[in-house]
Amino acid sequence: MPARCNRIFNIGLNRAGTTSLTEALCLLGFRAVHHKHNRVRLYDIMRANGRARRPVLHGLDMYDAFSDFAGHEFYRVLDRQYPYSRFILTTRELESWLDSRERKVAKNLASPDYHYSFRTVDRPGWTKNREDYLASLDRYFAGRPGDFLVINIPAGEGWEKLCAFLGVPVPDQPFPFRNRLAPVAESSAA
């Protein structure tokens, strides 16, 4: 871990590079977890811990970094319970983010094994929630640039920005951009 860094939390909304960031953190030597621990959603573990009045990461001590766990609900308590942690907001351009979320809802609806709440397309609601969340993060982390990083992995930001924030050297390998869509081929008129 970097000096004076307790944990690393990716508090970005889903569909914004969370898988890529998790893999990048692993390549940097951090013990990172994405979405689930032992097939249980991190969100469910953290909520249960909060309800039981335990630290929200109780039972997850083996990890240095956490991603895709509904960070928007937990960042304040994580900041209190785990001082000197670093918070990373993965983001992406609004329209591509909305499109990606819409595709994810369609995938969830097609899966008989999906039993969670991400089953309704609500582009205006998602947009409003995102705007509100980003504004709340700007207020909360104002004056704390060493604790908070905004990174747009789908736009190509990677090692340079991440490693500078964490105070670690840039590795000699490509950044792990994952789950990228193939470019849409332009159709030619006959």
C-alpha positions as CSV (number, residue, x, y, z in Angstrom):
1,M,0.0,0.0,0.0
2,P,1.1,3.6,-0.6
3,A,2.4,5.5,2.5
4,R,-0.5,6.6,4.7
5,C,-3.1,4.7,2.7
6,N,-5.5,2.4,4.6
7,R,-7.7,1.1,1.7
8,I,-8.6,2.0,-1.9
9,F,-12.3,2.4,-2.7
10,N,-13.7,2.7,-6.2
11,I,-16.8,4.7,-5.6
12,G,-17.8,5.1,-9.3
13,L,-21.2,4.1,-10.6
14,N,-21.4,0.8,-12.4
15,R,-20.6,0.6,-16.2
16,A,-17.7,3.1,-15.9
17,G,-14.5,1.0,-15.9
18,T,-14.8,-0.8,-12.5
19,T,-13.5,-4.1,-13.9
20,S,-10.5,-2.5,-15.6
21,L,-9.6,-0.6,-12.4
22,T,-9.8,-3.7,-10.3
23,E,-7.5,-5.6,-12.7
24,A,-5.1,-2.6,-12.8
25,L,-5.0,-2.5,-9.0
26,C,-4.2,-6.2,-8.9
27,L,-1.4,-5.7,-11.5
28,L,0.0,-3.0,-9.2
29,G,0.2,-5.6,-6.4
30,F,-3.0,-4.6,-4.4
31,R,-5.4,-7.3,-3.2
32,A,-8.4,-6.1,-5.0
33,V,-12.0,-7.4,-5.1
34,H,-14.7,-6.6,-7.6
35,H,-18.4,-7.0,-6.9
36,K,-18.4,-10.3,-5.0
37,H,-16.5,-12.1,-2.3
38,N,-17.2,-15.9,-2.1
39,R,-20.1,-15.4,-4.5
40,V,-21.8,-12.9,-2.2
41,R,-22.1,-9.3,-3.4
42,L,-19.9,-6.9,-1.5
43,Y,-22.9,-4.6,-1.2
44,D,-24.8,-7.3,0.7
45,I,-21.9,-8.0,3.0
46,M,-21.3,-4.3,3.8
47,R,-25.0,-3.6,4.4
48,A,-25.3,-6.6,6.7
49,N,-22.2,-5.5,8.6
50,G,-23.7,-2.0,9.0
51,R,-27.0,-3.3,10.3
52,A,-25.1,-5.5,12.8
53,R,-23.1,-2.4,13.9
54,R,-19.8,-3.9,12.8
55,P,-17.3,-2.1,10.6
56,V,-18.6,-2.4,7.0
57,L,-15.5,-4.3,5.9
58,H,-15.8,-6.9,8.6
59,G,-14.8,-10.2,7.2
60,L,-13.1,-8.6,4.2
61,D,-9.8,-7.8,5.8
62,M,-7.8,-9.7,3.2
63,Y,-8.5,-7.0,0.6
64,D,-6.7,-3.7,0.1
65,A,-9.0,-2.4,-2.7
66,F,-12.8,-2.6,-3.4
67,S,-14.7,-2.0,-6.5
68,D,-18.3,-2.2,-7.8
69,F,-20.1,-2.3,-4.4
70,A,-22.5,0.7,-4.6
71,G,-19.9,3.1,-3.3
72,H,-22.4,6.0,-3.5
73,E,-24.1,4.5,-0.4
74,F,-20.9,3.8,1.6
75,Y,-18.2,6.4,0.9
76,R,-18.9,8.6,3.9
77,V,-18.9,5.7,6.4
78,L,-15.9,4.1,4.7
79,D,-14.1,7.5,5.1
80,R,-14.9,7.6,8.8
81,Q,-14.1,3.9,9.6
82,Y,-11.0,3.6,7.4
83,P,-9.1,6.9,7.7
84,Y,-6.3,7.6,5.2
85,S,-8.0,5.7,2.5
86,R,-8.0,6.7,-1.1
87,F,-11.3,7.1,-3.1
88,I,-11.4,6.7,-6.9
89,L,-14.4,7.8,-9.0
90,T,-14.4,5.9,-12.3
91,T,-16.5,7.8,-14.8
92,R,-17.3,8.0,-18.5
93,E,-19.1,10.2,-21.0
94,L,-22.8,10.4,-20.1
95,E,-24.4,9.0,-23.3
96,S,-22.1,6.0,-23.5
97,W,-22.7,5.4,-19.8
98,L,-26.5,5.5,-20.2
99,D,-26.2,3.2,-23.3
100,S,-24.1,0.7,-21.3
101,R,-26.5,0.7,-18.4
102,E,-29.4,0.1,-20.7
103,R,-27.6,-2.9,-22.3
104,K,-26.9,-4.2,-18.7
105,V,-30.6,-4.0,-17.8
106,A,-31.4,-6.0,-21.0
107,K,-28.8,-8.6,-20.0
108,N,-30.2,-8.8,-16.4
109,L,-33.7,-9.2,-17.7
110,A,-32.6,-12.0,-20.0
111,S,-30.9,-13.9,-17.1
112,P,-33.1,-16.3,-15.1
113,D,-30.5,-16.1,-12.3
114,Y,-30.6,-12.3,-11.9
115,H,-32.6,-11.4,-8.8
116,Y,-31.6,-7.9,-8.0
117,S,-33.0,-4.5,-8.5
118,F,-31.2,-3.3,-11.7
119,R,-34.0,-4.3,-14.0
120,T,-35.6,-1.0,-15.2
121,V,-34.3,1.5,-17.7
122,D,-34.6,5.0,-16.4
123,R,-32.2,7.3,-18.4
124,P,-33.6,10.6,-16.9
125,G,-33.5,9.1,-13.4
126,W,-30.0,7.8,-13.9
127,T,-28.8,11.1,-15.3
128,K,-30.3,13.0,-12.3
129,N,-28.8,10.6,-9.8
130,R,-25.4,10.8,-11.4
131,E,-25.5,14.6,-11.4
132,D,-26.5,14.7,-7.7
133,Y,-23.9,12.1,-6.8
134,L,-21.0,13.9,-8.6
135,A,-22.0,17.2,-6.9
136,S,-22.1,15.5,-3.5
137,L,-18.6,14.0,-4.1
138,D,-17.3,17.4,-5.2
139,R,-18.5,18.9,-1.9
140,Y,-17.4,16.0,0.3
141,F,-13.9,15.8,-1.1
142,A,-13.3,19.5,-1.6
143,G,-9.8,20.4,-0.5
144,R,-8.7,16.7,-0.4
145,P,-7.0,16.1,-3.8
146,G,-4.7,13.5,-2.3
147,D,-7.7,11.4,-1.2
148,F,-9.9,11.6,-4.3
149,L,-9.2,10.8,-8.0
150,V,-11.6,11.0,-10.9
151,I,-10.5,8.8,-13.8
152,N,-12.2,8.1,-17.1
153,I,-10.9,4.7,-18.1
154,P,-13.2,4.2,-21.1
155,A,-11.8,7.5,-22.6
156,G,-8.2,6.1,-22.3
157,E,-7.0,7.4,-18.9
158,G,-4.9,4.7,-17.2
159,W,-1.6,4.1,-15.6
160,E,-0.2,7.7,-15.5
161,K,-3.1,9.1,-13.7
162,L,-3.7,6.1,-11.4
163,C,-0.1,5.5,-10.4
164,A,0.5,9.2,-9.7
165,F,-2.5,9.2,-7.4
166,L,-1.4,6.1,-5.6
167,G,2.3,7.0,-5.5
168,V,3.5,3.9,-7.2
169,P,5.6,3.4,-10.3
170,V,3.9,2.9,-13.7
171,P,4.3,-0.8,-14.7
172,D,5.9,-1.8,-18.0
173,Q,2.7,-3.3,-19.4
174,P,-0.5,-2.0,-21.1
175,F,-3.3,-0.8,-18.9
176,P,-6.0,-3.6,-18.7
177,F,-8.9,-2.0,-20.6
178,R,-11.8,-4.5,-20.1
179,N,-15.3,-4.9,-21.4
180,R,-14.8,-2.4,-24.2
181,L,-17.3,-2.5,-27.0
182,A,-16.0,-3.1,-30.5
183,P,-16.3,0.1,-32.6
184,V,-19.5,0.1,-34.6
185,A,-18.6,-0.4,-38.3
186,E,-20.0,2.3,-40.6
187,S,-22.3,0.9,-43.2
188,S,-21.5,1.9,-46.8
189,A,-24.2,2.8,-49.1
190,A,-24.5,0.6,-52.2
